[in-house]
């Protein structure tokens, strides 16, 4: 009986017969770092998924309530309620979309998504408060670019 001894650090490579004579470029490649991060994000611990849904829901509810508060004059109206509900639902969907696909994106598109979400939300809320459209756009652009730059810096300094 022949005992096979394993040498530490040495792997024995076994080829399947169909892969033996293929050129090196036809061999399957290793997954990229982005693909590995996206896979790890999908396999997140259930507690993280609960936090993901909870945080998105809280942001949507807070955004909707604030939009409702700003759009009502001094009395309760159906228009203000619909504005609050639609705004909250839109904020919730944007948070869920960014949260779901953020690890599949590179650093730059992810920072752009965070900046665009904050800038659009802030500009919209400022326009509901009675500000001029030009001031709302400028405020949204300034705050969105600041958030995008901060997110870009954070993602590049804390990459895995």
N, C-alpha and C positions, 0 to 999 in steps of 0.2 A: 504494500500500500504506500503510495507516494504522498507525502505531506507537503503542501505548498506553503512556503514561508512568505509572509508579507514584509516588504521592505518599506519602512516609513518614508513618505514623500514620493514614492514611485507608484504610478498608476499603470495598470495593465489596460491597454486600449484594445477593445474588441470592435472590429468592424463588421457590419452586416454585409453580406455578399453584394447587395445592390449598391453600396456606397464605396466599395473598395477602389474602383477604377475611375471615379469621378474627379474632375479637376478641383482644386482647392476652393475656387470661387463658388462652386455649386454646393459646397457643404453648408449646412445651416449655420447662421451667425448667432452670436450671443445677443440677447435683447438689450436695447439701449437703456441708459439710466432713466430716461423719461418713462419708458414703458414699464420698467421695474417699479418706479415710484407710483405710477398709475395703478399697477396691480396691487401694490401694498395698500394704497388708499381704498381700493375696492374691498380688500380683505380686512378692513378696520375692525377693531373690537366693537361689540354691540353697544358698549357704553358711549363710544364716540359717535355712533350713529344716532343715539338718543340725543346727545348734546347738539349734533348737527341739526336735527329736526327742531329741537327746542329753541335753539338760538335763532334759526330762520323764522320760526313762528313768532317769537318775541319781537324780532325786528319788524316783521310784517304788521303785527298788531299795533306796535308803537307808532310806526309810520302812518298807518291808516287812521289811528285815533288823532294824531297830530294834524293830518290832512283834514279830517272831519272838523276839528276844532278851528282850524284856520278858515275853512270854507263857509262855516255858518256865520251869520252876522251876529245877531243877538238872540235868535230864536231857533228852535229845532225845525229843520226843513228836510224834506225827502232828498232834495238835490245834494245837500251836504252829506247826508248819510250814504248816498250812492257814491259820491266822490271819495269818501273815506273808505268804503268797502273795496272799491276798484283800486284805489291807491295802495291799500294794504295788501290786496291780492297780488298786485304787480310787484311790490317790494318783496313779498314772500317768494314769488316765482323767480325773481332775479337772484335772491340769496340762495335759493335751492340750486339754480343753474350754476352759479359761480362755485358754490361749495362742492357740487358733484364733479365738475370738470376741472377744478383748479389744478389738480396734480397731473393731469394729462397735458396741461399747457406749459409752455416754457415760462421763464421768469418775466420776460417783457410782456407777452399777451396777458398773463395773470395780473401784473401790475396795472396794465391798461384797463382790464375789466374792473378791478377794484376802484380805480380812479374815475372811470366812466359812471359806475353805479353811484358813487358818492356825489359826483358833480351833477349828474342828472337829478338825483333825489333832492339835493339841496336847492338847485335852481328851481325845481318844480314847487317845493314848499315855499320858497321865497316869493314866487309868483302868486301863490295862493294867498299870501299875506297882504297883497296889494301893491307890491313893488312893480316897477316898470319892467317890461320884457327885456330891455337891454341890460338893466342892472341884474336881472335874474340870470341871464346868459353869462355875463361877466363873472358874477359870483360863483356860478356853477363851474366855469372854466378854471378859475383861480383855485377853488377848493379841490376840484377833480385833479388838476395837475399836481397840486401839492400832495394829495393822497397817492397818486400814481408814482411820484418820485419817492415818497416814503416807502411805499410797498416794494418798489424796484430795489431800493437800498436794502430793505429787510430781506428780500428773497435772495439777493446776491451774497449777503454776509452770513446768512443762516442756511446755506444749501447743504444737502446731505453728501 
